[in-house]
């Protein structure tokens, strides 16, 4: 295997076009400092989308909450989260509130839990703007909020402004959540499973909307999902997470055409394909390990069909098989016949 430096490693050259660069990020919980997110290195450029995939419990959502500074008080964040020159790690709650929503925003998978059910949609969007603009009049903020709803293609936006979340359909609630996230024109949008609770038709509409808004504003998007089909449509690059670590990072095309980590191969093999006839799908035996009982060496080795004694002893690091594809596996590159 080549030793090309992975993105934003110690030896990588800093790219000035990066909007956000995450370096050696480690989030731990409790007095024992049990790692939930362990040594993450990622970066994303303006106008690009980074997909983060993996099973439930692999650390995707905790990574997003770490970037937003929304982890519980019992958690501790180490490393660096550089947002266009400003390190977010170590900032006070007040400092993060001035950044959160204005420079970096987030939409969640279930808008019914992220929107306050006793406040109108318009009031919540106005409050998001007022947090970063204390000078505009109430009339001006209302007009801007309605424009934000129109921007996300909300039907009858002026009427929806005065309605409550329960009066809207699931797709409309997600549009309202997107409007609230984007009303202050953030540089980075984190979308955590933004279409999971939606039917297929509405899901396609929301993805089209995010693409159009990104093209218009050139914001960077971090798309967190367990749905590889959604990631294939949206992402320029993909990072695969397992047990709190990145095990593979590649361009979207390279990852889907030539997956290298056994975990990625298993994930892709579990998806039905329309272009070939398959009698049965692949499955990955076992479960993601508990935080308190992580295996030594490669954390995937107890479930891996390629594992050997060395896998249980050595922690693999991300290394490049080419300049756009990095994998943390001592058996990579894996030949096509082995997949």
Secondary structure as UniProt FT lines:
FT   TURN            7..8
FT   TURN            10..11
FT   TURN            16..17
FT   STRAND          18..29
FT   TURN            30..33
FT   STRAND          34..45
FT   TURN            46..47
FT   STRAND          49..53
FT   TURN            56..57
FT   HELIX           60..68
FT   TURN            73..74
FT   STRAND          75..83
FT   TURN            84..85
FT   STRAND          86..87
FT   TURN            89..90
FT   HELIX           93..99
FT   TURN            101..103
FT   STRAND          104..107
FT   HELIX           111..114
FT   TURN            117..118
FT   HELIX           121..130
FT   TURN            131..132
FT   HELIX           138..151
FT   TURN            152..153
FT   TURN            155..156
FT   HELIX           157..160
FT   TURN            161..162
FT   HELIX           165..167
FT   HELIX           170..182
FT   TURN            183..184
FT   STRAND          188..192
FT   TURN            194..197
FT   HELIX           200..217
FT   STRAND          220..225
FT   HELIX           228..234
FT   STRAND          237..242
FT   TURN            243..244
FT   STRAND          245..251
FT   HELIX           252..257
FT   HELIX           262..269
FT   HELIX           291..293
FT   TURN            299..300
FT   HELIX           301..303
FT   TURN            305..306
FT   HELIX           309..313
FT   STRAND          319..322
FT   TURN            323..324
FT   STRAND          325..327
FT   TURN            330..331
FT   HELIX           336..338
//
